[in-house]
Amino acid sequence: MSRNCAAGFEKALAVAVKLGQMAPAEPQVLLATFEIARQTMDHTMLNMMVAAPDSAEMHMMMAGELAREGDPGKAVGQYREAIRLNPALPGVHFELAELMRTSVDPAMSAQAEAEYRAALKMNAWDALAWRQLGGIMNSKGDFKAAEEAYRKALALQPDDAETKTGLAIVLISTNGTDEALGLLESALKTDPTNMIAHFRLSSLYRRAGRAADASREMEAFRHYQELKDKMSKVFKGRSALVKQP
């Protein structure tokens, strides 16, 4: 891609982002932003293939594309090759951990913790890695380690709704319901679409005898669950089309 073309894409994307900020609920603006971002990413990958086809960065980009196309096995291979070429490549351990964490293969998902820790060894201020590590430790029943990880993430990003929700879930398990309730309410002020927070808050309200509040939160949870299910069907359909020969 020529410099003029690249500059044109950058300007178009900047304008689309600005319009998105001014009209965040306008479908045409959102579609334009999505299309420009997609085209920019495609052209960037082509440029990388020409400039550095055997680089760690190229393998990392290929891994991301393979993951989006629903081929986690090949994606992991590309991430491993990127790490072999450059173990200190920014973001590579975190992206690999994310892919492993969501894998349906227990053997693969079990490796996610090590990759998050590798990411944190490179960057101890990675709030997202701390947050995801907190989730893993919570799922293993190590509530102390989970709370520590979530609190580190929250210290780095105090307004992160998912971190507040994750910490609240841990505190519910350790009888810290008062703090958990406050965290969930705060999380929903930041992100009203956080359906897990709605579900957990509904449960806490019900325990506290606040039936009307509990019903409201459960209704919100069901609403966002339906939206998520619709989006999942759309993306599954797109993935199937991509895989067709």
N, C-alpha and C positions, 0 to 999 in steps of 0.2 A: 504494500500500500504506500502511495506517495506521501510526502510530508504534507502537501496541501490537503489531500484526502483525509489524512489522520487529524489534521487541525480542524477540518470541517466536522468530523465526527465528534471531536472534543467540544467544539462550540455548540453543536446540536444537542449533545447530552447535557451540557451545562444549562442550556435554555430549557430543556425538558424537565430537568431537576427543579429549576426555579419555578416553572409552571406547576409542577407537582406540589411544591410547597404552598403555592398560592391557591391551588384548587385540588386538594388531596382526595376529593371524592368524585372527581370528574373522570369518567371512564375513558374518554378519548385521550386525555392527557396521560393517564396511567398507561394506556396501550402504547402511545408514542414513546414514552420513557422506556418501556420494556423492549420495544423493537429496536430502538437506537442502542440501548445497552447490549442487547444480544448481538447486533451487527458489529459493534465495537469489539466485543469479546472474540467473535469469529475472526475479524481482521487481525487482531492482536496475536491470535494463535498462528495464523498464516505467517505473520512477520517473524514469530519465534521459530517456526519451522525452517524458514530461510536463514535466519541469523544464527541460531544455535540449536540445530536439530537433535544433538546428542547431549544437551545440557541437563543438569538436574532440574532446572526450571521448566524445561520442555516436558520432561517426564511427569512433573507435578501437575502441569496443565492438562496433560493427557489423562492422568489419573482422575482429575476432577470431572472431565468430560465423560469418561467411562462410568464413573459413579452416577452421574446424572442420567446416563442412558440405561442404567440398571444392570451393569456388569461389574459387580463388586470384586469378583475374583481377579479379573484383569486389572482393575483399578488398584488393588492392593499391590500387585506386582509392579505397577508403575511407581507407586509411592515408595516401595522398597528400593527400586532402582535409583530414584531421586535421592533417597537417604544414603545409599551406597556411594553415590557420586559426591554428595555434599551433606554430611550429617547435621550441619548447622544451618541448613536452608530454612529461613524463617517461615513458620506456619506448617511445615511439612508433617511434623509429628502430630500436631493438633488435627489436621485434616484427616490423617490416617486413623487417628483415634476416633474421630467422629464417624468415619465409615465403619470401623470395627464395632463401635458401640451399638449401632443400629442393625448389625448383621443378625440374621436368623440362625446362623451357625454358632452354637455355644462356644466352640473352640476359638472362633475368631473374635467373638465379643469379649471373651475372657482376656484377650490381649490389649484391650483398649486402655485399661488402667496404666499399663507400662508406658504406653505412648503419651498419655496425658502427663505422666510424671517426667517423661523425657522432654516434653514441651515446656514444662515448668522449670526443669533444670536449665534450659536455655533462656527462659524468661519468667522469672518469679512474679512478674507483675501482670501475667496473663489471666485476667479475671475470668474469661470464659473457660479456660482450662481448669481453674480452681472450682468453678461452678459444676462442670461436668464430672470432675473427680468427686465432688461432694455427692452427686447423684449415685455414682458407682459405689461409694462407701456406704451410702444409705441402703442400697439394694443388697449389700452384703451383711447388713445388720450391724455395722461398725458405726454406731451413732455418734460417738465421740469424734472420730476422724471426719465423719461427714459434716458435723457442726463446725469443726475447725476449718475445713475447706470452704464451706459456704460463707463463713464469717470473713475469711480472707478475701473471697470474691466480692462480698458486699462492701468491704472497706475500700476496695479498688473501684467499684461501680455502685455507689449507694442507691441509685435509682433503678437498678435492674430488677424488673418485675419477676423474672424467672428465678433469680437468685433468692429473692424474698420468699417466693413460693416454696422453693426447695428447702430453705432453712425452716420455714414454717412446718413443713411435713416432718422434718426431723424432730422438731420441738414437740409436735403432737405425739410422736412416739415416745418421747421422754417426759411427758406430762408438763411441758411448758406451754400450755394452751393459751394463756393470757398473751404472751409475746407473739405466739403463732397467729392469733386472731388479728392483732395489730399489723403484723407483717402482711397478711393476706389482704386486709382492707387497703393498706398502702399500695400493694402490688396492683390492685384493680384500679386505683386512681391513676396509676401510670399506664397500665394496659388493660382496658376494660374487656378485651377479647381473650384474656387468659382463662381458658375454661377450667383448667385444673384448680386455679385459685377459687373460681366460683363454686366448684364441687366441694372442695375442702371447707370453704367458708360456710356453705350450706350446712355441712355436718356439724361444725362448731356452733352455729346459730341454733340448730335443733337441740343440741346438748344443753344450751343455755336457756332453752324454753322460748326462743324467739322464732315462733313458727312462721310468721309472715315473712320475716327476713330470710329464713331458710328456704321457703318456697320461691321467693324472688330469685335467690341465687341458683337454685336448682333449675328454674326456668331459663335463666341465662346460660347455664351450662349446657342444657339440651339444645338451645338455639345455636351455640357455637359448635357443638358436636355435629349437628346436621350440616352446617356449612363446611366443616372439615371433611365430612364424609363425601360431600359433593365434589370438593376439590380433589380428594384422593381418587375418585372415579375418573375425573378429567385427566389427571396426570398419569394414571395407569393406562388410559387409552392412548395418550401421547407416547408413552414408553413403548407400547405394543406396536405403534406405527413406525417408530424409529427402528425397531428390531426387524421389521419386515425387509426381505431381500429386494 
